[in-house]
């Protein structure tokens, strides 16, 4: 979980760096520069939103697992050769 959240946070920061870099580009067309800025800003915002969503969804997972009151993995999931495989319900 931590790695997934870190992935989204890292990519958000990379896109924020691109937003900053747009200001240093020598672009002859102002519309192109504005488009690059808008695209990079939107990408950064999306990655931040996904990070926040994962953080919200997973905030109590560790406590739930520690309680030991039930299966965390759904019954449809099985381990096959050490890998998780989801078996479709019929």
C-alpha positions as CSV (number, residue, x, y, z in Angstrom):
1,X,0.0,0.0,0.0
2,X,2.8,2.4,0.9
3,X,4.5,1.8,-2.4
4,X,1.4,2.4,-4.4
5,X,0.8,5.7,-2.6
6,X,4.5,6.7,-3.0
7,X,4.2,5.9,-6.7
8,X,1.4,8.4,-7.2
9,X,3.0,11.0,-5.0
10,X,6.3,10.7,-7.0
11,X,4.6,11.1,-10.3
12,X,2.6,14.1,-9.0
13,X,5.9,15.7,-8.0
14,X,7.4,14.9,-11.4
15,X,4.5,16.6,-13.2
16,X,4.9,19.6,-10.9
17,X,8.5,19.8,-12.0
18,X,7.2,19.8,-15.6
19,X,4.9,22.7,-14.7
20,X,7.9,24.7,-13.5
21,X,10.0,23.7,-16.5
22,X,7.4,25.0,-19.0
23,X,8.3,28.6,-17.8
24,X,11.9,28.0,-18.9
25,X,11.0,26.8,-22.4
26,X,11.5,29.1,-25.4
27,X,8.2,28.5,-27.1
28,X,7.4,30.9,-29.9
29,X,3.7,30.2,-29.6
30,X,2.1,31.3,-26.3
31,X,-0.9,29.0,-26.9
32,X,1.5,26.0,-26.9
33,X,3.1,27.1,-23.7
34,X,-0.2,27.6,-22.0
35,X,-1.3,24.2,-23.3
36,X,1.8,22.5,-21.9
37,X,1.4,24.3,-18.6
38,X,-2.3,23.2,-18.4
39,X,-1.6,19.6,-19.3
40,X,1.3,19.3,-16.8
41,X,-0.8,21.0,-14.1
42,X,-3.8,18.6,-14.7
43,X,-1.5,15.5,-14.6
44,X,-0.1,16.6,-11.3
45,X,-3.6,17.3,-9.9
46,X,-4.8,13.8,-11.1
47,X,-1.8,12.0,-9.4
48,X,-2.4,14.0,-6.2
49,X,-6.1,13.1,-6.3
50,X,-5.4,9.4,-6.8
51,X,-2.8,9.5,-3.9
52,X,-5.3,11.1,-1.6
53,X,-8.0,8.6,-2.6
54,X,-5.7,5.6,-1.9
55,X,-4.7,7.2,1.4
56,X,-8.4,7.7,2.4
57,X,-9.4,4.2,1.3
58,X,-6.6,2.4,3.1
59,X,-6.4,4.4,6.3
60,X,-7.8,1.6,8.5
61,X,-6.5,-1.5,6.7
62,X,-3.6,-2.1,9.1
63,X,-6.0,-1.9,12.1
64,X,-8.5,-4.2,10.4
65,X,-5.8,-6.8,9.7
66,X,-4.5,-6.5,13.3
67,X,-8.0,-7.2,14.7
68,X,-7.9,-10.6,12.9
69,X,-11.7,-10.8,12.7
70,X,-12.0,-12.0,9.2
71,X,-10.5,-12.6,5.9
72,X,-8.9,-9.7,4.2
73,X,-8.7,-11.5,0.9
74,X,-12.1,-12.3,-0.7
75,X,-13.0,-16.0,-0.9
76,X,-12.9,-15.8,-4.7
77,X,-9.2,-15.3,-4.5
78,X,-6.8,-18.3,-4.4
79,X,-3.1,-18.7,-4.4
80,X,-1.8,-20.5,-7.4
81,X,2.0,-21.3,-7.5
82,X,2.7,-18.5,-5.0
83,X,0.8,-16.0,-7.1
84,X,-2.6,-14.5,-6.3
85,X,-5.2,-15.5,-8.9
86,X,-8.8,-14.3,-8.8
87,X,-11.3,-17.0,-9.7
88,X,-14.4,-15.6,-11.4
89,X,-17.8,-16.4,-9.7
90,X,-20.1,-18.5,-11.8
